[in-house]
């Protein structure tokens, strides 16, 4: 295989791993408290 193709495939694997990790981390939202400060006041909600 050509070296450029090897580097391209390696980059593709790294990008897929990073994308998959981000997707999994967003999927696993932890329970907790969400605090928002808006123009009408402070809002506190449980997640």
C-alpha angles and dihedrals in degrees: 000000000000116000092236091057091050091053091047092052092046090052091048091053092048092049091049091050093050092046092048092049092052091048092051093047092052090048092056102061108174123228115255144104127309114207119191128180113205136165090268095051143276122324122198119188134171116235 
